[in-house]
Amino acid sequence: MSLNVELSKFKVKQGKSHVVDEWMKFLNDNMKDVLLTLENEKMYVESIFREKIEETEYLYWHSIQGDGGAHVEESQYEVDKKHLEYWYVCIDEETSLTNLTSEVLMIQEDVRKSME
């Protein structure tokens, strides 16, 4: 089985930090529903990190995903639709996306087998 490991950096639109607060709260408050959506995406691990450098804020997505998973944009789950609404309000898509390169992936064999 092939795993797609990503770490991507996205710039938050200026003045949207308070909306990012709402977004992250929404995801945390609805984690049961969020986790249900991950199966269709073959998403085994997904984490969101936040960084603020002076007046500029960034969100980092870290994910470990299997091949052939559904795209979140195709989801019929209400929690995914709301997640995408927040995305379009908060993420500055005019700023180029930064994808970091995975050099080493350390996953215990029993955990890797459970992903198959």
N, CA, C and O atoms as CSV, one atom per row, in Angstrom:
chain,resi,resn,atom,element,x,y,z
A,1,MET,N,N,0.848,-1.187,0.000
A,1,MET,CA,C,0.000,0.000,0.000
A,1,MET,C,C,0.888,1.243,0.000
A,1,MET,O,O,1.884,1.318,0.719
A,2,SER,N,N,0.508,2.188,-0.805
A,2,SER,CA,C,1.239,3.444,-0.897
A,2,SER,C,C,0.585,4.487,0.014
A,2,SER,O,O,-0.640,4.577,0.092
A,3,LEU,N,N,1.410,5.259,0.690
A,3,LEU,CA,C,0.918,6.334,1.537
A,3,LEU,C,C,1.370,7.670,0.975
A,3,LEU,O,O,2.527,7.833,0.588
A,4,ASN,N,N,0.464,8.610,0.934
A,4,ASN,CA,C,0.770,9.966,0.516
A,4,ASN,C,C,0.912,10.803,1.787
A,4,ASN,O,O,-0.061,11.024,2.508
A,5,VAL,N,N,2.126,11.260,2.051
A,5,VAL,CA,C,2.408,12.050,3.247
A,5,VAL,C,C,2.633,13.489,2.814
A,5,VAL,O,O,3.474,13.764,1.959
A,6,GLU,N,N,1.886,14.393,3.402
A,6,GLU,CA,C,1.993,15.806,3.004
A,6,GLU,C,C,2.100,16.713,4.216
A,6,GLU,O,O,1.550,16.438,5.283
A,7,LEU,N,N,2.823,17.797,4.016
A,7,LEU,CA,C,2.817,18.927,4.929
A,7,LEU,C,C,2.760,20.160,4.045
A,7,LEU,O,O,3.694,20.448,3.296
A,8,SER,N,N,1.654,20.881,4.142
A,8,SER,CA,C,1.424,22.041,3.276
A,8,SER,C,C,1.170,23.274,4.132
A,8,SER,O,O,0.548,23.199,5.192
A,9,LYS,N,N,1.664,24.403,3.651
A,9,LYS,CA,C,1.551,25.676,4.359
A,9,LYS,C,C,0.653,26.611,3.548
A,9,LYS,O,O,0.860,26.809,2.351
A,10,PHE,N,N,-0.348,27.181,4.226
A,10,PHE,CA,C,-1.288,28.092,3.588
A,10,PHE,C,C,-1.331,29.410,4.356
A,10,PHE,O,O,-1.358,29.421,5.587
A,11,LYS,N,N,-1.338,30.507,3.628
A,11,LYS,CA,C,-1.431,31.829,4.246
A,11,LYS,C,C,-2.896,32.138,4.545
A,11,LYS,O,O,-3.776,31.907,3.716
A,12,VAL,N,N,-3.136,32.659,5.730
A,12,VAL,CA,C,-4.474,33.094,6.132
A,12,VAL,C,C,-4.681,34.528,5.646
A,12,VAL,O,O,-3.788,35.368,5.761
A,13,LYS,N,N,-5.863,34.795,5.103
A,13,LYS,CA,C,-6.186,36.158,4.667
A,13,LYS,C,C,-6.094,37.117,5.842
A,13,LYS,O,O,-6.474,36.796,6.968
A,14,GLN,N,N,-5.579,38.295,5.546
A,14,GLN,CA,C,-5.440,39.337,6.562
A,14,GLN,C,C,-6.802,39.617,7.207
A,14,GLN,O,O,-7.812,39.733,6.513
A,15,GLY,N,N,-6.818,39.722,8.522
A,15,GLY,CA,C,-8.037,40.056,9.251
A,15,GLY,C,C,-8.973,38.883,9.490
A,15,GLY,O,O,-10.082,39.081,9.987
A,16,LYS,N,N,-8.563,37.674,9.153
A,16,LYS,CA,C,-9.447,36.507,9.293
A,16,LYS,C,C,-9.060,35.599,10.458
A,16,LYS,O,O,-9.589,34.494,10.579
A,17,SER,N,N,-8.148,36.049,11.311
A,17,SER,CA,C,-7.701,35.229,12.427
A,17,SER,C,C,-8.870,34.814,13.328
A,17,SER,O,O,-8.921,33.676,13.797
A,18,HIS,N,N,-9.799,35.729,13.566
A,18,HIS,CA,C,-10.950,35.394,14.412
A,18,HIS,C,C,-11.843,34.335,13.765
A,18,HIS,O,O,-12.475,33.540,14.461
A,19,VAL,N,N,-11.893,34.328,12.429
A,19,VAL,CA,C,-12.668,33.299,11.726
A,19,VAL,C,C,-11.934,31.962,11.794
A,19,VAL,O,O,-12.568,30.911,11.891
A,20,VAL,N,N,-10.604,31.996,11.743
A,20,VAL,CA,C,-9.827,30.761,11.922
A,20,VAL,C,C,-10.102,30.199,13.321
A,20,VAL,O,O,-10.229,28.985,13.484
A,21,ASP,N,N,-10.194,31.072,14.330
A,21,ASP,CA,C,-10.546,30.609,15.680
A,21,ASP,C,C,-11.868,29.847,15.651
A,21,ASP,O,O,-11.974,28.764,16.227
A,22,GLU,N,N,-12.869,30.404,14.988
A,22,GLU,CA,C,-14.190,29.754,14.861
A,22,GLU,C,C,-14.062,28.415,14.140
A,22,GLU,O,O,-14.647,27.414,14.554
A,23,TRP,N,N,-13.290,28.413,13.060
A,23,TRP,CA,C,-13.101,27.227,12.227
A,23,TRP,C,C,-12.491,26.083,13.033
A,23,TRP,O,O,-12.993,24.959,13.009
A,24,MET,N,N,-11.414,26.377,13.739
A,24,MET,CA,C,-10.748,25.342,14.517
A,24,MET,C,C,-11.650,24.845,15.649
A,24,MET,O,O,-11.656,23.656,15.967
A,25,LYS,N,N,-12.404,25.753,16.249
A,25,LYS,CA,C,-13.368,25.367,17.286
A,25,LYS,C,C,-14.440,24.474,16.681
A,25,LYS,O,O,-14.815,23.462,17.273
A,26,PHE,N,N,-14.936,24.843,15.501
A,26,PHE,CA,C,-15.949,24.039,14.813
A,26,PHE,C,C,-15.440,22.613,14.586
A,26,PHE,O,O,-16.148,21.648,14.875
A,27,LEU,N,N,-14.219,22.477,14.071
A,27,LEU,CA,C,-13.663,21.146,13.818
A,27,LEU,C,C,-13.517,20.354,15.118
A,27,LEU,O,O,-13.891,19.183,15.178
A,28,ASN,N,N,-12.978,20.986,16.149
A,28,ASN,CA,C,-12.815,20.304,17.429
A,28,ASN,C,C,-14.157,19.936,18.062
A,28,ASN,O,O,-14.303,18.849,18.620
A,29,ASP,N,N,-15.127,20.832,17.978
A,29,ASP,CA,C,-16.448,20.575,18.569
A,29,ASP,C,C,-17.229,19.507,17.818
A,29,ASP,O,O,-18.144,18.900,18.374
A,30,ASN,N,N,-16.877,19.276,16.564
A,30,ASN,CA,C,-17.594,18.312,15.726
A,30,ASN,C,C,-16.702,17.138,15.322
A,30,ASN,O,O,-16.877,16.559,14.250
A,31,MET,N,N,-15.751,16.795,16.182
A,31,MET,CA,C,-14.758,15.787,15.836
A,31,MET,C,C,-15.382,14.437,15.489
A,31,MET,O,O,-14.885,13.746,14.599
A,32,LYS,N,N,-16.439,14.054,16.160
A,32,LYS,CA,C,-17.084,12.774,15.855
A,32,LYS,C,C,-17.499,12.737,14.384
A,32,LYS,O,O,-17.254,11.744,13.700
A,33,ASP,N,N,-18.120,13.798,13.898
A,33,ASP,CA,C,-18.546,13.872,12.499
A,33,ASP,C,C,-17.351,14.026,11.558
A,33,ASP,O,O,-17.334,13.454,10.468
A,34,VAL,N,N,-16.367,14.791,11.981
A,34,VAL,CA,C,-15.156,14.972,11.172
A,34,VAL,C,C,-14.492,13.621,10.926
A,34,VAL,O,O,-14.121,13.307,9.795
A,35,LEU,N,N,-14.343,12.831,11.966
A,35,LEU,CA,C,-13.679,11.539,11.833
A,35,LEU,C,C,-14.437,10.590,10.907
A,35,LEU,O,O,-13.825,9.760,10.235
A,36,LEU,N,N,-15.762,10.708,10.869
A,36,LEU,CA,C,-16.556,9.881,9.951
A,36,LEU,C,C,-16.224,10.173,8.497
A,36,LEU,O,O,-16.291,9.275,7.658
A,37,THR,N,N,-15.872,11.400,8.188
A,37,THR,CA,C,-15.597,11.784,6.801
A,37,THR,C,C,-14.243,11.272,6.316
A,37,THR,O,O,-14.028,11.126,5.112
A,38,LEU,N,N,-13.343,11.002,7.236
A,38,LEU,CA,C,-11.981,10.636,6.857
A,38,LEU,C,C,-11.904,9.274,6.174
A,38,LEU,O,O,-11.017,9.042,5.353
A,39,GLU,N,N,-12.822,8.376,6.506
A,39,GLU,CA,C,-12.777,7.034,5.917
A,39,GLU,C,C,-12.903,7.082,4.400
A,39,GLU,O,O,-12.132,6.425,3.701
A,40,ASN,N,N,-13.857,7.845,3.878
A,40,ASN,CA,C,-14.033,7.962,2.423
A,40,ASN,C,C,-12.805,8.566,1.745
A,40,ASN,O,O,-12.511,8.264,0.589
A,41,GLU,N,N,-12.105,9.407,2.466
A,41,GLU,CA,C,-10.916,10.066,1.922
A,41,GLU,C,C,-9.669,9.189,2.056
A,41,GLU,O,O,-8.600,9.543,1.558
A,42,LYS,N,N,-9.809,8.048,2.730
A,42,LYS,CA,C,-8.663,7.196,3.077
A,42,LYS,C,C,-7.600,8.020,3.801
A,42,LYS,O,O,-6.397,7.845,3.604
A,43,MET,N,N,-8.090,8.916,4.638
A,43,MET,CA,C,-7.235,9.812,5.411
A,43,MET,C,C,-6.989,9.160,6.765
A,43,MET,O,O,-7.907,9.033,7.576
A,44,TYR,N,N,-5.751,8.750,7.006
A,44,TYR,CA,C,-5.414,8.065,8.245
A,44,TYR,C,C,-5.031,9.035,9.349
A,44,TYR,O,O,-5.340,8.808,10.519
A,45,VAL,N,N,-4.364,10.104,8.979
A,45,VAL,CA,C,-3.947,11.125,9.940
A,45,VAL,C,C,-4.104,12.479,9.261
A,45,VAL,O,O,-3.673,12.668,8.123
A,46,GLU,N,N,-4.716,13.405,9.960
A,46,GLU,CA,C,-4.782,14.782,9.456
A,46,GLU,C,C,-4.673,15.706,10.662
A,46,GLU,O,O,-5.441,15.597,11.617
A,47,SER,N,N,-3.717,16.607,10.601
A,47,SER,CA,C,-3.491,17.569,11.680
A,47,SER,C,C,-3.385,18.960,11.079
A,47,SER,O,O,-2.895,19.133,9.963
A,48,ILE,N,N,-3.848,19.945,11.830
A,48,ILE,CA,C,-3.733,21.337,11.401
A,48,ILE,C,C,-2.920,22.071,12.465
A,48,ILE,O,O,-3.228,22.008,13.656
A,49,PHE,N,N,-1.890,22.760,12.019
A,49,PHE,CA,C,-1.042,23.562,12.896
A,49,PHE,C,C,-1.204,25.026,12.509
A,49,PHE,O,O,-1.560,25.353,11.377
A,50,ARG,N,N,-0.939,25.886,13.463
A,50,ARG,CA,C,-1.124,27.326,13.255
A,50,ARG,C,C,0.154,28.053,13.650
A,50,ARG,O,O,0.788,27.730,14.655
A,51,GLU,N,N,0.520,29.048,12.833
A,51,GLU,CA,C,1.722,29.843,13.114
A,51,GLU,C,C,1.426,31.297,12.798
A,51,GLU,O,O,0.754,31.609,11.816
A,52,LYS,N,N,1.941,32.185,13.648
A,52,LYS,CA,C,1.822,33.614,13.378
A,52,LYS,C,C,3.221,34.206,13.400
A,52,LYS,O,O,3.946,34.088,14.388
A,53,ILE,N,N,3.590,34.848,12.292
A,53,ILE,CA,C,4.877,35.527,12.176
A,53,ILE,C,C,4.570,37.004,11.970
A,53,ILE,O,O,4.079,37.422,10.922
A,54,GLU,N,N,4.873,37.768,12.994
A,54,GLU,CA,C,4.521,39.182,13.020
A,54,GLU,C,C,3.019,39.318,12.768
A,54,GLU,O,O,2.227,38.859,13.591
A,55,GLU,N,N,2.610,39.920,11.684
A,55,GLU,CA,C,1.177,40.119,11.421
A,55,GLU,C,C,0.602,39.108,10.428
A,55,GLU,O,O,-0.561,39.214,10.039
A,56,THR,N,N,1.406,38.137,10.021
A,56,THR,CA,C,0.966,37.170,9.022
A,56,THR,C,C,0.746,35.824,9.702
A,56,THR,O,O,1.576,35.348,10.478
A,57,GLU,N,N,-0.397,35.230,9.384
A,57,GLU,CA,C,-0.748,33.944,9.986
A,57,GLU,C,C,-0.769,32.858,8.923
A,57,GLU,O,O,-1.131,33.101,7.772
A,58,TYR,N,N,-0.373,31.648,9.331
A,58,TYR,CA,C,-0.340,30.499,8.432
A,58,TYR,C,C,-0.993,29.298,9.093
A,58,TYR,O,O,-0.956,29.145,10.314
A,59,LEU,N,N,-1.582,28.462,8.279
A,59,LEU,CA,C,-2.056,27.158,8.716
A,59,LEU,C,C,-1.266,26.104,7.962
A,59,LEU,O,O,-1.027,26.227,6.761
A,60,TYR,N,N,-0.872,25.081,8.672
A,60,TYR,CA,C,-0.148,23.955,8.088
A,60,TYR,C,C,-1.027,22.717,8.190
A,60,TYR,O,O,-1.577,22.424,9.252
A,61,TRP,N,N,-1.157,22.002,7.098
A,61,TRP,CA,C,-1.889,20.734,7.086
A,61,TRP,C,C,-0.870,19.612,6.982
A,61,TRP,O,O,-0.045,19.598,6.069
A,62,HIS,N,N,-0.928,18.684,7.904
A,62,HIS,CA,C,-0.120,17.468,7.834
A,62,HIS,C,C,-1.094,16.313,7.645
A,62,HIS,O,O,-2.076,16.196,8.378
A,63,SER,N,N,-0.822,15.460,6.660
A,63,SER,CA,C,-1.730,14.339,6.429
A,63,SER,C,C,-0.979,13.101,5.970
A,63,SER,O,O,0.074,13.168,5.337
A,64,ILE,N,N,-1.570,11.975,6.318
A,64,ILE,CA,C,-1.132,10.678,5.813
A,64,ILE,C,C,-2.382,10.032,5.236
A,64,ILE,O,O,-3.349,9.760,5.948
A,65,GLN,N,N,-2.342,9.794,3.932
A,65,GLN,CA,C,-3.530,9.363,3.205
A,65,GLN,C,C,-3.183,8.191,2.296
A,65,GLN,O,O,-2.104,8.144,1.704
A,66,GLY,N,N,-4.110,7.251,2.195
A,66,GLY,CA,C,-3.955,6.136,1.273
A,66,GLY,C,C,-4.331,6.541,-0.138
A,66,GLY,O,O,-4.929,7.595,-0.353
A,67,ASP,N,N,-3.980,5.704,-1.094
A,67,ASP,CA,C,-4.306,5.957,-2.500
A,67,ASP,C,C,-5.804,5.833,-2.755
A,67,ASP,O,O,-6.485,5.011,-2.142
A,68,GLY,N,N,-6.300,6.651,-3.658
A,68,GLY,CA,C,-7.667,6.509,-4.145
A,68,GLY,C,C,-8.749,7.059,-3.246
A,68,GLY,O,O,-9.921,6.725,-3.421
A,69,GLY,N,N,-8.395,7.882,-2.301
A,69,GLY,CA,C,-9.402,8.462,-1.423
A,69,GLY,C,C,-10.211,9.544,-2.123
A,69,GLY,O,O,-9.746,10.176,-3.071
A,70,ALA,N,N,-11.428,9.742,-1.638
A,70,ALA,CA,C,-12.300,10.790,-2.173
A,70,ALA,C,C,-11.740,12.164,-1.800
A,70,ALA,O,O,-11.066,12.317,-0.781
A,71,HIS,N,N,-12.025,13.139,-2.625
A,71,HIS,CA,C,-11.618,14.519,-2.342
A,71,HIS,C,C,-12.679,15.180,-1.472
A,71,HIS,O,O,-13.875,14.945,-1.645
A,72,VAL,N,N,-12.229,16.007,-0.539
A,72,VAL,CA,C,-13.162,16.667,0.383
A,72,VAL,C,C,-14.191,17.499,-0.389
A,72,VAL,O,O,-15.325,17.652,0.065
A,73,GLU,N,N,-13.809,18.029,-1.536
A,73,GLU,CA,C,-14.739,18.843,-2.334
A,73,GLU,C,C,-15.910,18.018,-2.864
A,73,GLU,O,O,-16.945,18.581,-3.223
A,74,GLU,N,N,-15.766,16.713,-2.918
A,74,GLU,CA,C,-16.814,15.828,-3.415
A,74,GLU,C,C,-17.708,15.306,-2.295
A,74,GLU,O,O,-18.691,14.616,-2.565
A,75,SER,N,N,-17.388,15.619,-1.064
A,75,SER,CA,C,-18.091,15.072,0.092
A,75,SER,C,C,-19.522,15.605,0.184
A,75,SER,O,O,-19.798,16.759,-0.143
A,76,GLN,N,N,-20.406,14.747,0.631
A,76,GLN,CA,C,-21.794,15.134,0.882
A,76,GLN,C,C,-22.055,15.396,2.361
A,76,GLN,O,O,-23.167,15.761,2.743
A,77,TYR,N,N,-21.027,15.209,3.199
A,77,TYR,CA,C,-21.174,15.450,4.635
A,77,TYR,C,C,-21.283,16.952,4.910
A,77,TYR,O,O,-20.529,17.756,4.363
A,78,GLU,N,N,-22.235,17.307,5.765
A,78,GLU,CA,C,-22.423,18.719,6.127
A,78,GLU,C,C,-21.178,19.304,6.790
A,78,GLU,O,O,-20.840,20.465,6.562
A,79,VAL,N,N,-20.493,18.502,7.612
A,79,VAL,CA,C,-19.303,18.998,8.300
A,79,VAL,C,C,-18.212,19.369,7.293
A,79,VAL,O,O,-17.478,20.333,7.512
A,80,ASP,N,N,-18.095,18.615,6.188
A,80,ASP,CA,C,-17.119,18.949,5.149
A,80,ASP,C,C,-17.528,20.195,4.381
A,80,ASP,O,O,-16.679,21.011,4.021
A,81,LYS,N,N,-18.804,20.343,4.132
A,81,LYS,CA,C,-19.280,21.547,3.431
A,81,LYS,C,C,-18.976,22.795,4.252
A,81,LYS,O,O,-18.544,23.811,3.708
A,82,LYS,N,N,-19.201,22.716,5.561
A,82,LYS,CA,C,-18.913,23.851,6.450
A,82,LYS,C,C,-17.401,24.097,6.515
A,82,LYS,O,O,-16.951,25.243,6.517
A,83,HIS,N,N,-16.629,23.018,6.566
A,83,HIS,CA,C,-15.169,23.118,6.582
A,83,HIS,C,C,-14.687,23.875,5.345
A,83,HIS,O,O,-13.830,24.752,5.450
A,84,LEU,N,N,-15.230,23.541,4.180
A,84,LEU,CA,C,-14.844,24.222,2.940
A,84,LEU,C,C,-15.296,25.679,2.927
A,84,LEU,O,O,-14.600,26.530,2.373
A,85,GLU,N,N,-16.438,25.980,3.520
A,85,GLU,CA,C,-16.877,27.383,3.636
A,85,GLU,C,C,-15.835,28.191,4.396
A,85,GLU,O,O,-15.450,29.281,3.971
A,86,TYR,N,N,-15.384,27.651,5.517
A,86,TYR,CA,C,-14.344,28.333,6.290
A,86,TYR,C,C,-13.076,28.487,5.457
A,86,TYR,O,O,-12.437,29.540,5.466
A,87,TRP,N,N,-12.723,27.430,4.742
A,87,TRP,CA,C,-11.516,27.467,3.897
A,87,TRP,C,C,-11.565,28.669,2.958
A,87,TRP,O,O,-10.619,29.454,2.903
A,88,TYR,N,N,-12.659,28.814,2.224
A,88,TYR,CA,C,-12.764,29.869,1.220
A,88,TYR,C,C,-12.770,31.265,1.849
A,88,TYR,O,O,-12.327,32.226,1.219
A,89,VAL,N,N,-13.259,31.385,3.067
A,89,VAL,CA,C,-13.247,32.669,3.763
A,89,VAL,C,C,-11.846,32.996,4.283
A,89,VAL,O,O,-11.439,34.157,4.278
A,90,CYS,N,N,-11.114,31.984,4.727
A,90,CYS,CA,C,-9.871,32.217,5.476
A,90,CYS,C,C,-8.577,32.064,4.690
A,90,CYS,O,O,-7.614,32.780,4.963
A,91,ILE,N,N,-8.526,31.158,3.729
A,91,ILE,CA,C,-7.260,30.845,3.077
A,91,ILE,C,C,-7.020,31.754,1.879
A,91,ILE,O,O,-7.875,31.892,1.004
A,92,ASP,N,N,-5.859,32.363,1.854
A,92,ASP,CA,C,-5.456,33.247,0.762
A,92,ASP,C,C,-4.945,32.385,-0.391
A,92,ASP,O,O,-3.775,32.003,-0.412
A,93,GLU,N,N,-5.803,32.087,-1.328
A,93,GLU,CA,C,-5.439,31.215,-2.443
A,93,GLU,C,C,-4.626,31.945,-3.516
A,93,GLU,O,O,-4.126,31.317,-4.449
A,94,GLU,N,N,-4.494,33.259,-3.386
A,94,GLU,CA,C,-3.672,34.010,-4.330
A,94,GLU,C,C,-2.188,33.918,-3.966
A,94,GLU,O,O,-1.321,34.177,-4.801
A,95,THR,N,N,-1.904,33.547,-2.711
A,95,THR,CA,C,-0.531,33.331,-2.285
A,95,THR,C,C,-0.183,31.881,-2.580
A,95,THR,O,O,-0.969,30.978,-2.293
A,96,SER,N,N,0.978,31.663,-3.144
A,96,SER,CA,C,1.319,30.301,-3.554
A,96,SER,C,C,1.422,29.374,-2.344
A,96,SER,O,O,1.909,29.742,-1.276
A,97,LEU,N,N,0.953,28.192,-2.562
A,97,LEU,CA,C,0.973,27.133,-1.574
A,97,LEU,C,C,2.395,26.619,-1.416
A,97,LEU,O,O,3.135,26.523,-2.395
A,98,THR,N,N,2.780,26.290,-0.198
A,98,THR,CA,C,4.082,25.690,0.050
A,98,THR,C,C,3.879,24.245,0.454
A,98,THR,O,O,3.248,23.969,1.475
A,99,ASN,N,N,4.404,23.319,-0.332
A,99,ASN,CA,C,4.402,21.903,0.017
A,99,ASN,C,C,5.806,21.528,0.450
A,99,ASN,O,O,6.763,21.688,-0.308
A,100,LEU,N,N,5.926,21.032,1.663
A,100,LEU,CA,C,7.217,20.584,2.161
A,100,LEU,C,C,7.423,19.131,1.746
A,100,LEU,O,O,6.455,18.392,1.568
A,101,THR,N,N,8.656,18.727,1.594
A,101,THR,CA,C,8.995,17.386,1.131
A,101,THR,C,C,9.228,16.470,2.318
A,101,THR,O,O,9.985,16.797,3.232
A,102,SER,N,N,8.571,15.324,2.297
A,102,SER,CA,C,8.771,14.308,3.328
A,102,SER,C,C,10.052,13.547,3.020
A,102,SER,O,O,10.194,12.980,1.936
A,103,GLU,N,N,10.971,13.532,3.953
A,103,GLU,CA,C,12.246,12.846,3.780
A,103,GLU,C,C,12.265,11.495,4.483
A,103,GLU,O,O,12.877,10.546,3.993
A,104,VAL,N,N,11.603,11.406,5.623
A,104,VAL,CA,C,11.590,10.179,6.412
A,104,VAL,C,C,10.194,10.013,6.996
A,104,VAL,O,O,9.615,10.960,7.528
A,105,LEU,N,N,9.662,8.799,6.892
A,105,LEU,CA,C,8.360,8.481,7.488
A,105,LEU,C,C,8.571,7.349,8.482
A,105,LEU,O,O,8.957,6.242,8.108
A,106,MET,N,N,8.319,7.634,9.730
A,106,MET,CA,C,8.525,6.640,10.785
A,106,MET,C,C,7.164,6.249,11.349
A,106,MET,O,O,6.546,7.001,12.102
A,107,ILE,N,N,6.716,5.064,10.968
A,107,ILE,CA,C,5.449,4.532,11.461
A,107,ILE,C,C,5.701,3.097,11.916
A,107,ILE,O,O,6.260,2.288,11.175
A,108,GLN,N,N,5.291,2.797,13.120
A,108,GLN,CA,C,5.425,1.432,13.614
A,108,GLN,C,C,4.717,0.479,12.672
A,108,GLN,O,O,3.661,0.809,12.132
A,109,GLU,N,N,5.290,-0.707,12.470
A,109,GLU,CA,C,4.743,-1.682,11.528
A,109,GLU,C,C,3.304,-2.072,11.848
A,109,GLU,O,O,2.494,-2.231,10.934
A,110,ASP,N,N,2.970,-2.230,13.128
A,110,ASP,CA,C,1.606,-2.605,13.475
A,110,ASP,C,C,0.614,-1.488,13.139
A,110,ASP,O,O,-0.530,-1.760,12.773
A,111,VAL,N,N,1.049,-0.246,13.262
A,111,VAL,CA,C,0.190,0.880,12.886
A,111,VAL,C,C,0.038,0.918,11.362
A,111,VAL,O,O,-1.069,1.114,10.860
A,112,ARG,N,N,1.120,0.737,10.634
A,112,ARG,CA,C,1.062,0.719,9.172
A,112,ARG,C,C,0.127,-0.393,8.693
A,112,ARG,O,O,-0.670,-0.175,7.780
A,113,LYS,N,N,0.215,-1.572,9.292
A,113,LYS,CA,C,-0.652,-2.690,8.898
A,113,LYS,C,C,-2.123,-2.365,9.147
A,113,LYS,O,O,-2.988,-2.788,8.380
A,114,SER,N,N,-2.411,-1.623,10.207
A,114,SER,CA,C,-3.804,-1.272,10.505
A,114,SER,C,C,-4.367,-0.293,9.476
A,114,SER,O,O,-5.584,-0.137,9.369
A,115,MET,N,N,-3.493,0.364,8.722
A,115,MET,CA,C,-3.927,1.294,7.676
A,115,MET,C,C,-4.292,0.570,6.388
A,115,MET,O,O,-4.960,1.140,5.526
A,116,GLU,N,N,-3.862,-0.674,6.249
A,116,GLU,CA,C,-4.090,-1.415,5.002
A,116,GLU,C,C,-5.524,-1.898,4.894
A,116,GLU,O,O,-5.887,-2.539,3.907
